[in-house]
Amino acid sequence: MGEAREESAYLAALFDLFGRANFETRRPQMPEAFRLDPVRRLLERLGNPHRRYAVIHIAGTKGKGSTAAMAEAILRAAGYRTGLYTSPHLHTMRERIRIAGEMLSRSAVADLFQRLRPLIEADPELTVFDILTAMGFLAFAESGVEIAVVEVGLGGRLDSTNVVSPAVCLITALSRDHTEILGPTLAHIAFEKAGILKPGVPAVTAPQPEEAMAVLRQVAEERDVPLFTLDGWRYGPEKISPAGQWGEIRAPDGARWSVRLPLLGRHQWENAALAVAAMLQLREQGWGIPDEAIREGLEQVKWPGRFEILREDPPLVLDGAHNDASAARLAETIAEVFPGHRWRLIFGVSADKDPITILRPLWPLVEKVWLTRSRHPRAADPQRLAEAAEGLGLSWRIRGEVAQALEEAFAEGGPILVTGSLFVVAEAREAWAAWGRMPVPEIDPILVRVGGR
């Protein structure tokens, strides 16, 4: 296929796929609005490709993408052909489906969608996320993936990915998020996340608030799930700098790994320990994962948009923190990696977020804030953000585009932080690249932003 023809077929597939009614533009109010039957039907018609390789299934509120990236990097370092399925994406939907560390080609996406099109058109109940999930699972099967790391899109119990029969389940740190869908309390949220647990399949959870932990234990007991925690593990940094973190992970049996993490923030050690715990569960099942692969994978992991430093002096930091717990971790990391700075904040959130709860942990570090919005159709009106900034006594101004806000903050000099939404972070990365300060990422048309679960 020629390059122009390939591009045309790819764009046609994107516009067809993301032009459909989907989660982002018709946001359901209850988890029961999601159903697994449509994606199961689609996968069955495709020959159940998700049953042709092993799976690590990961749910959680915070850190599930980072944990997934770490687990996949370790498995690839161990010599396995890996799949990685994550969401949302920063710049192109092809980021969501990776094989052996590489995004799908445009021609592969176009071919997959064209092959699925008759089945999609025959089943109007399929969502965009159902279709993307089936495309990923089929791509993994046809490319000879041995083990896939699959991140839940939302919740767990009724998420499209919850059709897999995993070898290991992981649950990262839980906090209140998407409460209008998953429920108002941590107990409700934990119940939805625990929906990925399968009878007899080992599961490992990060440390949780007791309200959430009680639910996880109850569901695990009811389903005869061997549930492991990080109790007895020791992990954390000995040195932190803008170049990364150096420290140690130690299992309860005394096994230890001295590692460098390129991902910054003390919370990343919890994610790393969870990924290592998954590897130990796989070892019990006969997978060969040497200690050197664990060290190498963790050292080489990449996960853009999560405390990503684009410039060190003065600092320019991007982070997709989008709830109060993530913002609190971001504030802690900023104070540790770049102590003593007052920041110019570029801030925008999705319409379903409470901006003041995200701003509150950050405001002691902020000198001035630019309130903006991404191109995403569900981005919050900056005027609403102004009320939150005003309530915290912040000096603010409104700019309609992320690039404009970043350019003004850059012209004033000083440290800059971009946060509140991964969509805002993506546009800041794109602007920075357009100004020639980093390689230009591959970017899909704006319409693709709509598919963002």
LODRENZA-395068 format. One record per residue (C-alpha): x, y, z; residue in three letters; chain. Coordinates in pm, whole numbers, plus 50000, padded with zeros to 5 digits. Layout:
residues N
x:X | y:Y | z:Z | r:ala | c:A .
...
***
This chain:
residues 453
x:50000 | y:50000 | z:50000 | r:met | c:A .
x:50143 | y:50339 | z:49898 | r:gly | c:A .
x:50201 | y:50599 | z:50168 | r:glu | c:A .
x:49921 | y:50832 | z:50054 | r:ala | c:A .
x:49677 | y:50545 | z:50018 | r:arg | c:A .
x:49778 | y:50408 | z:50357 | r:glu | c:A .
x:49721 | y:50747 | z:50520 | r:glu | c:A .
x:49383 | y:50783 | z:50352 | r:ser | c:A .
x:49268 | y:50437 | z:50464 | r:ala | c:A .
x:49388 | y:50504 | z:50818 | r:tyr | c:A .
x:49208 | y:50838 | z:50845 | r:leu | c:A .
x:48890 | y:50685 | z:50702 | r:ala | c:A .
x:48902 | y:50414 | z:50968 | r:ala | c:A .
x:48954 | y:50673 | z:51243 | r:leu | c:A .
x:48670 | y:50896 | z:51132 | r:phe | c:A .
x:48437 | y:50598 | z:51097 | r:asp | c:A .
x:48535 | y:50456 | z:51436 | r:leu | c:A .
x:48542 | y:50774 | z:51644 | r:phe | c:A .
x:48249 | y:50930 | z:51464 | r:gly | c:A .
x:48020 | y:50671 | z:51622 | r:arg | c:A .
x:47813 | y:50739 | z:51931 | r:ala | c:A .
x:48048 | y:50667 | z:52217 | r:asn | c:A .
x:48123 | y:50692 | z:52587 | r:phe | c:A .
x:48274 | y:51040 | z:52566 | r:glu | c:A .
x:47978 | y:51217 | z:52408 | r:thr | c:A .
x:47699 | y:51016 | z:52572 | r:arg | c:A .
x:47829 | y:50963 | z:52919 | r:arg | c:A .
x:47630 | y:50695 | z:53109 | r:pro | c:A .
x:47536 | y:50761 | z:53469 | r:gln | c:A .
x:47541 | y:50407 | z:53606 | r:met | c:A .
x:47782 | y:50119 | z:53558 | r:pro | c:A .
x:47491 | y:49904 | z:53441 | r:glu | c:A .
x:47491 | y:50113 | z:53122 | r:ala | c:A .
x:47795 | y:49907 | z:53026 | r:phe | c:A .
x:47746 | y:49548 | z:52912 | r:arg | c:A .
x:47998 | y:49279 | z:52825 | r:leu | c:A .
x:47770 | y:49084 | z:52593 | r:asp | c:A .
x:47841 | y:49295 | z:52281 | r:pro | c:A .
x:48220 | y:49267 | z:52304 | r:val | c:A .
x:48191 | y:48896 | z:52386 | r:arg | c:A .
x:47979 | y:48844 | z:52074 | r:arg | c:A .
x:48230 | y:49031 | z:51860 | r:leu | c:A .
x:48527 | y:48837 | z:51995 | r:leu | c:A .
x:48346 | y:48507 | z:51950 | r:glu | c:A .
x:48286 | y:48589 | z:51583 | r:arg | c:A .
x:48659 | y:48662 | z:51556 | r:leu | c:A .
x:48749 | y:48322 | z:51701 | r:gly | c:A .
x:48811 | y:48445 | z:52058 | r:asn | c:A .
x:49160 | y:48585 | z:51992 | r:pro | c:A .
x:49198 | y:48691 | z:52358 | r:his | c:A .
x:49231 | y:48327 | z:52457 | r:arg | c:A .
x:49546 | y:48268 | z:52252 | r:arg | c:A .
x:49797 | y:48430 | z:52489 | r:tyr | c:A .
x:49844 | y:48490 | z:52860 | r:ala | c:A .
x:49722 | y:48815 | z:53016 | r:val | c:A .
x:49808 | y:49037 | z:53311 | r:ile | c:A .
x:49491 | y:49236 | z:53383 | r:his | c:A .
x:49527 | y:49566 | z:53570 | r:ile | c:A .
x:49257 | y:49779 | z:53734 | r:ala | c:A .
x:49290 | y:50075 | z:53969 | r:gly | c:A .
x:49242 | y:50448 | z:54003 | r:thr | c:A .
x:49600 | y:50574 | z:54010 | r:lys | c:A .
x:49909 | y:50426 | z:53850 | r:gly | c:A .
x:49757 | y:50148 | z:53643 | r:lys | c:A .
x:49908 | y:50280 | z:53320 | r:gly | c:A .
x:50254 | y:50317 | z:53476 | r:ser | c:A .
x:50227 | y:49970 | z:53631 | r:thr | c:A .
x:50121 | y:49824 | z:53297 | r:ala | c:A .
x:50413 | y:49989 | z:53120 | r:ala | c:A .
x:50656 | y:49854 | z:53381 | r:met | c:A .
x:50520 | y:49499 | z:53364 | r:ala | c:A .
x:50535 | y:49498 | z:52984 | r:glu | c:A .
x:50889 | y:49635 | z:52981 | r:ala | c:A .
x:51006 | y:49361 | z:53219 | r:ile | c:A .
x:50844 | y:49086 | z:53012 | r:leu | c:A .
x:50996 | y:49223 | z:52694 | r:arg | c:A .
x:51338 | y:49237 | z:52861 | r:ala | c:A .
x:51287 | y:48872 | z:52956 | r:ala | c:A .
x:51259 | y:48787 | z:52586 | r:gly | c:A .
x:50883 | y:48747 | z:52548 | r:tyr | c:A .
x:50679 | y:48884 | z:52261 | r:arg | c:A .
x:50446 | y:49122 | z:52440 | r:thr | c:A .
x:50124 | y:49309 | z:52386 | r:gly | c:A .
x:50028 | y:49625 | z:52573 | r:leu | c:A .
x:49673 | y:49762 | z:52572 | r:tyr | c:A .
x:49619 | y:50097 | z:52750 | r:thr | c:A .
x:49393 | y:50401 | z:52744 | r:ser | c:A .
x:49353 | y:50687 | z:52688 | r:pro | c:A .
x:49618 | y:50797 | z:52441 | r:his | c:A .
x:49815 | y:51119 | z:52422 | r:leu | c:A .
x:49854 | y:51183 | z:52049 | r:his | c:A .
x:49744 | y:50885 | z:51840 | r:thr | c:A .
x:49512 | y:50594 | z:51906 | r:met | c:A .
x:49792 | y:50365 | z:51791 | r:arg | c:A .
x:49956 | y:50423 | z:52130 | r:glu | c:A .
x:49680 | y:50210 | z:52283 | r:arg | c:A .
x:49783 | y:49890 | z:52106 | r:ile | c:A .
x:50153 | y:49803 | z:52119 | r:arg | c:A .
x:50327 | y:49485 | z:52013 | r:ile | c:A .
x:50684 | y:49419 | z:52126 | r:ala | c:A .
x:50699 | y:49783 | z:52235 | r:gly | c:A .
x:50590 | y:49926 | z:51899 | r:glu | c:A .
x:50264 | y:50093 | z:51801 | r:met | c:A .
x:50054 | y:49937 | z:51528 | r:leu | c:A .
x:50120 | y:50073 | z:51181 | r:ser | c:A .
x:49855 | y:50286 | z:51014 | r:arg | c:A .
x:49797 | y:50015 | z:50755 | r:ser | c:A .
x:49746 | y:49756 | z:51031 | r:ala | c:A .
x:49482 | y:49975 | z:51197 | r:val | c:A .
x:49302 | y:50031 | z:50866 | r:ala | c:A .
x:49312 | y:49660 | z:50783 | r:asp | c:A .
x:49183 | y:49555 | z:51125 | r:leu | c:A .
x:48896 | y:49800 | z:51112 | r:phe | c:A .
x:48795 | y:49703 | z:50760 | r:gln | c:A .
x:48786 | y:49337 | z:50858 | r:arg | c:A .
x:48573 | y:49416 | z:51161 | r:leu | c:A .
x:48341 | y:49657 | z:50982 | r:arg | c:A .
x:48072 | y:49402 | z:50877 | r:pro | c:A .
x:48058 | y:49265 | z:51231 | r:leu | c:A .
x:48044 | y:49616 | z:51378 | r:ile | c:A .
x:47763 | y:49725 | z:51149 | r:glu | c:A .
x:47567 | y:49412 | z:51239 | r:ala | c:A .
x:47574 | y:49495 | z:51611 | r:asp | c:A .
x:47467 | y:49851 | z:51702 | r:pro | c:A .
x:47523 | y:49783 | z:52073 | r:glu | c:A .
x:47902 | y:49787 | z:52031 | r:leu | c:A .
x:48079 | y:50090 | z:52179 | r:thr | c:A .
x:48394 | y:50252 | z:52048 | r:val | c:A .
x:48585 | y:50102 | z:52339 | r:phe | c:A .
x:48444 | y:49756 | z:52261 | r:asp | c:A .
x:48573 | y:49788 | z:51906 | r:ile | c:A .
x:48916 | y:49917 | z:52008 | r:leu | c:A .
x:48948 | y:49635 | z:52260 | r:thr | c:A .
x:48861 | y:49372 | z:52000 | r:ala | c:A .
x:49106 | y:49527 | z:51753 | r:met | c:A .
x:49381 | y:49511 | z:52013 | r:gly | c:A .
x:49308 | y:49153 | z:52113 | r:phe | c:A .
x:49295 | y:49039 | z:51749 | r:leu | c:A .
x:49620 | y:49220 | z:51666 | r:ala | c:A .
x:49793 | y:49049 | z:51959 | r:phe | c:A .
x:49676 | y:48704 | z:51853 | r:ala | c:A .
x:49771 | y:48744 | z:51488 | r:glu | c:A .
x:50118 | y:48880 | z:51567 | r:ser | c:A .
x:50215 | y:48592 | z:51793 | r:gly | c:A .
x:50203 | y:48775 | z:52126 | r:val | c:A .
x:50290 | y:48538 | z:52411 | r:glu | c:A .
x:50167 | y:48757 | z:52696 | r:ile | c:A .
x:49966 | y:49079 | z:52697 | r:ala | c:A .
x:49941 | y:49342 | z:52967 | r:val | c:A .
x:49587 | y:49480 | z:52957 | r:val | c:A .
x:49482 | y:49796 | z:53139 | r:glu | c:A .
x:49116 | y:49839 | z:53233 | r:val | c:A .
x:48957 | y:50141 | z:53070 | r:gly | c:A .
x:48708 | y:50233 | z:53344 | r:leu | c:A .
x:48605 | y:50047 | z:53656 | r:gly | c:A .
x:48660 | y:49679 | z:53594 | r:gly | c:A .
x:48348 | y:49470 | z:53648 | r:arg | c:A .
x:48176 | y:49586 | z:53329 | r:leu | c:A .
x:48478 | y:49716 | z:53138 | r:asp | c:A .
x:48521 | y:49582 | z:52785 | r:ser | c:A .
x:48855 | y:49426 | z:52879 | r:thr | c:A .
x:48693 | y:49208 | z:53147 | r:asn | c:A .
x:48645 | y:48920 | z:52905 | r:val | c:A .
x:49002 | y:48794 | z:52945 | r:val | c:A .
x:49106 | y:48489 | z:53147 | r:ser | c:A .
x:49416 | y:48634 | z:53312 | r:pro | c:A .
x:49720 | y:48464 | z:53456 | r:ala | c:A .
x:49753 | y:48741 | z:53716 | r:val | c:A .
x:49535 | y:49036 | z:53821 | r:cys | c:A .
x:49670 | y:49359 | z:53968 | r:leu | c:A .
x:49484 | y:49637 | z:54147 | r:ile | c:A .
x:49669 | y:49964 | z:54186 | r:thr | c:A .
x:49593 | y:50238 | z:54440 | r:ala | c:A .
x:49224 | y:50325 | z:54467 | r:leu | c:A .
x:49073 | y:50666 | z:54529 | r:ser | c:A .
x:48750 | y:50847 | z:54448 | r:arg | c:A .
x:48720 | y:50913 | z:54075 | r:asp | c:A .
x:48441 | y:50878 | z:53817 | r:his | c:A .
x:48202 | y:50868 | z:54111 | r:thr | c:A .
x:47903 | y:50951 | z:53891 | r:glu | c:A .
x:47959 | y:50616 | z:53718 | r:ile | c:A .
x:48134 | y:50390 | z:53969 | r:leu | c:A .
x:47956 | y:50506 | z:54283 | r:gly | c:A .
x:48005 | y:50771 | z:54553 | r:pro | c:A .
x:48222 | y:50583 | z:54802 | r:thr | c:A .
x:48550 | y:50396 | z:54802 | r:leu | c:A .
x:48356 | y:50080 | z:54878 | r:ala | c:A .
x:48152 | y:50121 | z:54559 | r:his | c:A .
x:48466 | y:50190 | z:54356 | r:ile | c:A .
x:48653 | y:49894 | z:54507 | r:ala | c:A .
x:48361 | y:49665 | z:54419 | r:phe | c:A .
x:48378 | y:49773 | z:54054 | r:glu | c:A .
x:48757 | y:49728 | z:54041 | r:lys | c:A .
x:48733 | y:49389 | z:54214 | r:ala | c:A .
x:48514 | y:49278 | z:53926 | r:gly | c:A .
x:48828 | y:49171 | z:53738 | r:ile | c:A .
x:48910 | y:48905 | z:54000 | r:leu | c:A .
x:48864 | y:48551 | z:53868 | r:lys | c:A .
x:48828 | y:48225 | z:54064 | r:pro | c:A .
x:49164 | y:48068 | z:54136 | r:gly | c:A .
x:49363 | y:48341 | z:53959 | r:val | c:A .
x:49622 | y:48509 | z:54183 | r:pro | c:A .
x:49576 | y:48880 | z:54240 | r:ala | c:A .
x:49805 | y:49139 | z:54394 | r:val | c:A .
x:49685 | y:49470 | z:54533 | r:thr | c:A .
x:49867 | y:49788 | z:54621 | r:ala | c:A .
x:49812 | y:49923 | z:54974 | r:pro | c:A .
x:49453 | y:50046 | z:55002 | r:gln | c:A .
x:49240 | y:50244 | z:55248 | r:pro | c:A .
x:49068 | y:49997 | z:55481 | r:glu | c:A .
x:48724 | y:50076 | z:55334 | r:glu | c:A .
x:48846 | y:49961 | z:54993 | r:ala | c:A .
x:49061 | y:49676 | z:55124 | r:met | c:A .
x:48765 | y:49522 | z:55306 | r:ala | c:A .
x:48572 | y:49500 | z:54980 | r:val | c:A .
x:48866 | y:49348 | z:54792 | r:leu | c:A .
x:48911 | y:49085 | z:55062 | r:arg | c:A .
x:48540 | y:49000 | z:55061 | r:gln | c:A .
x:48521 | y:48959 | z:54682 | r:val | c:A .
x:48843 | y:48756 | z:54680 | r:ala | c:A .
x:48707 | y:48524 | z:54948 | r:glu | c:A .
x:48375 | y:48479 | z:54768 | r:glu | c:A .
x:48552 | y:48391 | z:54443 | r:arg | c:A .
x:48830 | y:48179 | z:54593 | r:asp | c:A .
x:49095 | y:48422 | z:54469 | r:val | c:A .
x:49445 | y:48406 | z:54622 | r:pro | c:A .
x:49483 | y:48774 | z:54714 | r:leu | c:A .
x:49831 | y:48904 | z:54789 | r:phe | c:A .
x:49927 | y:49246 | z:54918 | r:thr | c:A .
x:50253 | y:49438 | z:54939 | r:leu | c:A .
x:50264 | y:49386 | z:55316 | r:asp | c:A .
x:50618 | y:49288 | z:55406 | r:gly | c:A .
x:50764 | y:49439 | z:55087 | r:trp | c:A .
x:51018 | y:49717 | z:55116 | r:arg | c:A .
x:51062 | y:49967 | z:54835 | r:tyr | c:A .
x:51167 | y:50325 | z:54788 | r:gly | c:A .
x:51431 | y:50564 | z:54662 | r:pro | c:A .
x:51775 | y:50633 | z:54800 | r:glu | c:A .
x:51831 | y:50916 | z:54552 | r:lys | c:A .
x:51595 | y:51129 | z:54346 | r:ile | c:A .
x:51692 | y:51378 | z:54078 | r:ser | c:A .
x:51536 | y:51509 | z:53756 | r:pro | c:A .
x:51723 | y:51227 | z:53578 | r:ala | c:A .
x:51539 | y:50954 | z:53772 | r:gly | c:A .
x:51524 | y:50761 | z:54097 | r:gln | c:A .
x:51766 | y:50504 | z:54236 | r:trp | c:A .
x:51665 | y:50261 | z:54507 | r:gly | c:A .
x:51570 | y:49909 | z:54602 | r:glu | c:A .
x:51273 | y:49674 | z:54593 | r:ile | c:A .
x:51280 | y:49389 | z:54845 | r:arg | c:A .
x:51029 | y:49104 | z:54862 | r:ala | c:A .
x:50925 | y:48945 | z:55193 | r:pro | c:A .
x:51142 | y:48638 | z:55121 | r:asp | c:A .
x:51452 | y:48859 | z:55105 | r:gly | c:A .
x:51483 | y:48875 | z:54725 | r:ala | c:A .
x:51600 | y:49222 | z:54629 | r:arg | c:A .
x:51650 | y:49431 | z:54319 | r:trp | c:A .
x:51858 | y:49749 | z:54303 | r:ser | c:A .
x:51701 | y:49953 | z:54025 | r:val | c:A .
x:51685 | y:50289 | z:53857 | r:arg | c:A .
x:51336 | y:50418 | z:53776 | r:leu | c:A .
x:51315 | y:50682 | z:53503 | r:pro | c:A .
x:50959 | y:50760 | z:53616 | r:leu | c:A .
x:50964 | y:51016 | z:53896 | r:leu | c:A .
x:50763 | y:51025 | z:54218 | r:gly | c:A .
x:50780 | y:50809 | z:54529 | r:arg | c:A .
x:50447 | y:50653 | z:54431 | r:his | c:A .
x:50618 | y:50494 | z:54130 | r:gln | c:A .
x:50802 | y:50260 | z:54370 | r:trp | c:A .
x:50466 | y:50119 | z:54474 | r:glu | c:A .
x:50377 | y:50067 | z:54108 | r:asn | c:A .
x:50715 | y:49907 | z:54044 | r:ala | c:A .
x:50678 | y:49673 | z:54342 | r:ala | c:A .
x:50334 | y:49572 | z:54214 | r:leu | c:A .
x:50481 | y:49493 | z:53871 | r:ala | c:A .
x:50760 | y:49288 | z:54032 | r:val | c:A .
x:50504 | y:49102 | z:54245 | r:ala | c:A .
x:50322 | y:49010 | z:53924 | r:ala | c:A .
x:50647 | y:48871 | z:53783 | r:met | c:A .
x:50691 | y:48652 | z:54091 | r:leu | c:A .
x:50340 | y:48515 | z:54041 | r:gln | c:A .
x:50426 | y:48436 | z:53679 | r:leu | c:A .
x:50744 | y:48261 | z:53793 | r:arg | c:A .
x:50527 | y:48036 | z:54009 | r:glu | c:A .
x:50342 | y:47944 | z:53689 | r:gln | c:A .
x:50663 | y:47852 | z:53506 | r:gly | c:A .
x:50749 | y:48174 | z:53326 | r:trp | c:A .
x:51120 | y:48245 | z:53301 | r:gly | c:A .
x:51176 | y:48600 | z:53422 | r:ile | c:A .
x:51534 | y:48651 | z:53545 | r:pro | c:A .
x:51626 | y:48920 | z:53796 | r:asp | c:A .
x:51826 | y:49100 | z:53531 | r:glu | c:A .
x:51511 | y:49137 | z:53318 | r:ala | c:A .
x:51335 | y:49298 | z:53613 | r:ile | c:A .
x:51615 | y:49551 | z:53657 | r:arg | c:A .
x:51652 | y:49614 | z:53284 | r:glu | c:A .
x:51278 | y:49649 | z:53221 | r:gly | c:A .
x:51225 | y:49896 | z:53503 | r:leu | c:A .
x:51523 | y:50102 | z:53394 | r:glu | c:A .
x:51403 | y:50125 | z:53034 | r:gln | c:A .
x:51031 | y:50190 | z:53089 | r:val | c:A .
x:50880 | y:50497 | z:52920 | r:lys | c:A .
x:50543 | y:50651 | z:53004 | r:trp | c:A .
x:50509 | y:51007 | z:52869 | r:pro | c:A .
x:50287 | y:51266 | z:53031 | r:gly | c:A .
x:50340 | y:51142 | z:53388 | r:arg | c:A .
x:50575 | y:51380 | z:53567 | r:phe | c:A .
x:50753 | y:51427 | z:53237 | r:glu | c:A .
x:51031 | y:51687 | z:53243 | r:ile | c:A .
x:51062 | y:51861 | z:52907 | r:leu | c:A .
x:51312 | y:52115 | z:53036 | r:arg | c:A .
x:51519 | y:52122 | z:53354 | r:glu | c:A .
x:51633 | y:52485 | z:53383 | r:asp | c:A .
x:51395 | y:52647 | z:53445 | r:pro | c:A .
x:51177 | y:52338 | z:53482 | r:pro | c:A .
x:50890 | y:52255 | z:53249 | r:leu | c:A .
x:50693 | y:51960 | z:53390 | r:val | c:A .
x:50387 | y:51784 | z:53249 | r:leu | c:A .
x:50166 | y:51554 | z:53453 | r:asp | c:A .
x:49821 | y:51411 | z:53382 | r:gly | c:A .
x:49697 | y:51436 | z:53744 | r:ala | c:A .
x:49318 | y:51455 | z:53721 | r:his | c:A .
x:49186 | y:51399 | z:54073 | r:asn | c:A .
x:49271 | y:51513 | z:54425 | r:asp | c:A .
x:49483 | y:51209 | z:54514 | r:ala | c:A .
x:49691 | y:51236 | z:54197 | r:ser | c:A .
x:49735 | y:51610 | z:54250 | r:ala | c:A .
x:49858 | y:51548 | z:54606 | r:ala | c:A .
x:50119 | y:51303 | z:54475 | r:arg | c:A .
x:50218 | y:51551 | z:54208 | r:leu | c:A .
x:50267 | y:51826 | z:54468 | r:ala | c:A .
x:50486 | y:51595 | z:54679 | r:glu | c:A .
x:50699 | y:51501 | z:54378 | r:thr | c:A .
x:50743 | y:51862 | z:54264 | r:ile | c:A .
x:50857 | y:51967 | z:54611 | r:ala | c:A .
x:51108 | y:51682 | z:54623 | r:glu | c:A .
x:51250 | y:51698 | z:54270 | r:val | c:A .
x:51246 | y:52079 | z:54235 | r:phe | c:A .
x:51242 | y:52219 | z:54590 | r:pro | c:A .
x:51192 | y:52588 | z:54658 | r:gly | c:A .
x:51028 | y:52683 | z:54326 | r:his | c:A .
x:50712 | y:52884 | z:54268 | r:arg | c:A .
x:50534 | y:52762 | z:53957 | r:trp | c:A .
x:50343 | y:52905 | z:53666 | r:arg | c:A .
x:50056 | y:52661 | z:53628 | r:leu | c:A .
x:49882 | y:52573 | z:53300 | r:ile | c:A .
x:49557 | y:52412 | z:53414 | r:phe | c:A .
x:49259 | y:52253 | z:53242 | r:gly | c:A .
x:49028 | y:51967 | z:53336 | r:val | c:A .
x:48744 | y:51757 | z:53199 | r:ser | c:A .
x:48391 | y:51878 | z:53267 | r:ala | c:A .
x:48316 | y:51600 | z:53515 | r:asp | c:A .
x:48602 | y:51697 | z:53748 | r:lys | c:A .
x:48589 | y:51923 | z:54053 | r:asp | c:A .
x:48870 | y:52170 | z:53978 | r:pro | c:A .
x:48913 | y:52300 | z:54331 | r:ile | c:A .
x:48997 | y:51953 | z:54467 | r:thr | c:A .
x:49276 | y:51923 | z:54210 | r:ile | c:A .
x:49402 | y:52277 | z:54258 | r:leu | c:A .
x:49401 | y:52268 | z:54639 | r:arg | c:A .
x:49709 | y:52042 | z:54684 | r:pro | c:A .
x:49900 | y:52249 | z:54426 | r:leu | c:A .
x:49814 | y:52607 | z:54520 | r:trp | c:A .
x:50087 | y:52652 | z:54786 | r:pro | c:A .
x:50343 | y:52593 | z:54510 | r:leu | c:A .
x:50177 | y:52815 | z:54247 | r:val | c:A .
x:50260 | y:53177 | z:54170 | r:glu | c:A .
x:50020 | y:53228 | z:53881 | r:lys | c:A .
x:49776 | y:53011 | z:53688 | r:val | c:A .
x:49669 | y:53010 | z:53324 | r:trp | c:A .
x:49323 | y:52851 | z:53296 | r:leu | c:A .
x:49261 | y:52684 | z:52963 | r:thr | c:A .
x:49088 | y:52394 | z:52790 | r:arg | c:A .
x:49192 | y:52118 | z:52557 | r:ser | c:A .
x:49023 | y:52057 | z:52222 | r:arg | c:A .
x:48841 | y:51760 | z:52372 | r:his | c:A .
x:48461 | y:51809 | z:52355 | r:pro | c:A .
x:48426 | y:51734 | z:52725 | r:arg | c:A .
x:48680 | y:51991 | z:52843 | r:ala | c:A .
x:48555 | y:52219 | z:53119 | r:ala | c:A .
x:48485 | y:52587 | z:53051 | r:asp | c:A .
x:48783 | y:52788 | z:53186 | r:pro | c:A .
x:48538 | y:53037 | z:53340 | r:gln | c:A .
x:48427 | y:52759 | z:53574 | r:arg | c:A .
x:48790 | y:52698 | z:53665 | r:leu | c:A .
x:48827 | y:53066 | z:53746 | r:ala | c:A .
x:48578 | y:53031 | z:54029 | r:glu | c:A .
x:48795 | y:52759 | z:54183 | r:ala | c:A .
x:49116 | y:52960 | z:54139 | r:ala | c:A .
x:48948 | y:53267 | z:54287 | r:glu | c:A .
x:48834 | y:53064 | z:54586 | r:gly | c:A .
x:49195 | y:52966 | z:54659 | r:leu | c:A .
x:49324 | y:53321 | z:54618 | r:gly | c:A .
x:49527 | y:53239 | z:54306 | r:leu | c:A .
x:49629 | y:53496 | z:54049 | r:ser | c:A .
x:49477 | y:53374 | z:53723 | r:trp | c:A .
x:49410 | y:53451 | z:53361 | r:arg | c:A .
x:49209 | y:53267 | z:53096 | r:ile | c:A .
x:49344 | y:53158 | z:52760 | r:arg | c:A .
x:49135 | y:52961 | z:52513 | r:gly | c:A .
x:49411 | y:52733 | z:52387 | r:glu | c:A .
x:49676 | y:52532 | z:52568 | r:val | c:A .
x:49950 | y:52642 | z:52328 | r:ala | c:A .
x:49867 | y:53008 | z:52386 | r:gln | c:A .
x:49876 | y:52967 | z:52763 | r:ala | c:A .
x:50207 | y:52779 | z:52746 | r:leu | c:A .
x:50363 | y:53040 | z:52518 | r:glu | c:A .
x:50271 | y:53324 | z:52755 | r:glu | c:A .
x:50401 | y:53138 | z:53059 | r:ala | c:A .
x:50719 | y:53052 | z:52871 | r:phe | c:A .
x:50771 | y:53417 | z:52775 | r:ala | c:A .
x:50749 | y:53523 | z:53140 | r:glu | c:A .
x:51021 | y:53276 | z:53239 | r:gly | c:A .
x:51039 | y:53060 | z:53548 | r:gly | c:A .
x:50918 | y:52708 | z:53628 | r:pro | c:A .
x:50608 | y:52587 | z:53443 | r:ile | c:A .
x:50373 | y:52302 | z:53538 | r:leu | c:A .
x:50104 | y:52167 | z:53303 | r:val | c:A .
x:49838 | y:51947 | z:53462 | r:thr | c:A .
x:49469 | y:51867 | z:53520 | r:gly | c:A .
x:49408 | y:51643 | z:53221 | r:ser | c:A .
x:49605 | y:51415 | z:52990 | r:leu | c:A .
x:49443 | y:51597 | z:52699 | r:phe | c:A .
x:49590 | y:51928 | z:52817 | r:val | c:A .
x:49927 | y:51756 | z:52865 | r:val | c:A .
x:49910 | y:51615 | z:52511 | r:ala | c:A .
x:49850 | y:51957 | z:52359 | r:glu | c:A .
x:50137 | y:52106 | z:52560 | r:ala | c:A .
x:50369 | y:51832 | z:52428 | r:arg | c:A .
x:50252 | y:51902 | z:52075 | r:glu | c:A .
x:50311 | y:52276 | z:52113 | r:ala | c:A .
x:50657 | y:52219 | z:52260 | r:trp | c:A .
x:50741 | y:51992 | z:51968 | r:ala | c:A .
x:50608 | y:52242 | z:51714 | r:ala | c:A .
x:50844 | y:52503 | z:51860 | r:trp | c:A .
x:51131 | y:52268 | z:51779 | r:gly | c:A .
x:51219 | y:52164 | z:52131 | r:arg | c:A .
x:51146 | y:51790 | z:52093 | r:met | c:A .
x:51068 | y:51544 | z:51812 | r:pro | c:A .
x:50719 | y:51598 | z:51676 | r:val | c:A .
x:50490 | y:51314 | z:51796 | r:pro | c:A .
x:50260 | y:51140 | z:51553 | r:glu | c:A .
x:49926 | y:51313 | z:51592 | r:ile | c:A .
x:49582 | y:51195 | z:51485 | r:asp | c:A .
x:49304 | y:51432 | z:51378 | r:pro | c:A .
x:49119 | y:51613 | z:51655 | r:ile | c:A .
x:48819 | y:51382 | z:51619 | r:leu | c:A .
x:49022 | y:51102 | z:51772 | r:val | c:A .
x:49024 | y:51288 | z:52105 | r:arg | c:A .
x:48660 | y:51185 | z:52136 | r:val | c:A .
x:48749 | y:50821 | z:52187 | r:gly | c:A .
x:48922 | y:50871 | z:52513 | r:gly | c:A .
x:48809 | y:50623 | z:52775 | r:arg | c:A .
***
